[in-house]
Amino acid sequence: MQLRPLAARQARPNPLRSGNYDWPRPRIGWRDRGDVIDLSALGDVYTQPSLNALLALGPEAWAESLAQAPVHDGPRLPLAAAVLHLPFEVADYIDFYSSLEHATNMGRLFRPDTDPLPPNWRWLPVAYHGRAGSVVVSGTDVRRPRGQLLPPDSSVPVYAPTRRLDLEVELGFVVGVPSTRGEPVPAGRFADHVFGVVLVNDWSARDIQAWEYVPLGPFLGKSFQTSISAWVTPLALLEEHRLEAPQQEPPALQHLAGGRDWALDIDLEVELNGEVISRGNAGTLYWTMPQQLAHATSNGASLRTGDLMASGTISGPRPGSEGSLIELTDNTSFLADGDEVVLRGKAGELELGEVRGRVLPPVLIREGT
């Protein structure tokens, strides 16, 4: 039986009961197949509306939690009757660009006559700093954003709803233990600081992004919403699914050289309106999660409890394993209003929480408001 922790669930507005037990407020739980087990009797950190207090306790407490939660006899609630909440309070959000296949595909689309990879790409995991407040839990609708974009055959931009709304399937990791400012965290200390992983959909407005990103990178084309799964899957449950990452050429500089045994054999799936359109695997990432963490702190930047770091779009080498519509359709087709996207991940029999979202039309803006 594969189990995984679940943060912040509560009963729906019409009081639902499990036996004679009320679920009056968000709290931490553990998913056991089709049920959620209430863990609040295990201590104060389990009565909190998010995982942050538990995250901050560190590896010994995490191991104790994993030993207790699966056998805890606390009250149960049917999973179908539970309301999903954001599993942790996001401190900072960083999004990387760690898939060689994705970076190459994007480079070929937009720089067909040059090397698809920028000169720095094989030397460091490229990233941008996102907005923590834009991170939402699976099931939250995404409103089509407005922004400044450049219409085809025009030299003058307009402010309008995006016409090229895209999805991105990613794997993110969640920091538990903070670090000291000024002290880099080497790749070998990854598991001392990181609690677990989530699936991520980094919704992207490609036309807004294309107009704004030079010279400082993504901003409004990304910051309107990022969706994550409601469950955080602990690293300990993924130990048997670790792989050696693909060879890096040239070899990474010494401060980024570790963590190559942390590729994760997680099958990924993208579903659009009930049809699977892509299947890939997180084990193809060129830059691993420990290398991402090492790079993020290599200048002395500190970690905080609740930091979320995402891999960037994960694309594979085979047709049909691309992790975004811009790649799958060769820049010809994007999300329409009413479309529903579902991302899924599975490591053996262990299912990561899905990430689901439906596209809503843009907010109507009236004259003078």
Buried (B, 14 or more C-beta within 10 A) or exposed (E): EBBBBBBBBBBEEEEBEBEEEEBEEBBBBBBBEEBBBBBBEBBEBBBBBBBBBBBBBBBEBBEEBBEBBBEBEBBBBEBEBBBBBBBBBBBBBBBBBBBBBBBBBBBBEEEEEEEBBBEEBBEBBBBBEBBBEBBBBBBBEBBBBBBBBBEEEEEEBEEBBBBBBBBBBBBBBBBBBBBEEEEBBBBEBBBEBBBBBBBBBBBBBBBBBBBBBEEEBBBBBBBBBBBBBBBBBBBBBBEEBBBEBBEBEEEBEEBBBBBBEBBBBBBBBBBBEEEEBBBBBBBBBBBBBBBBBBBBBBEEBBBBBBBBBBBBBBBBEEEEBBBBBBBBEEBEEBBEEEBBBBBBBBBEEBBBBBBBBBBEEEEEEEEEE
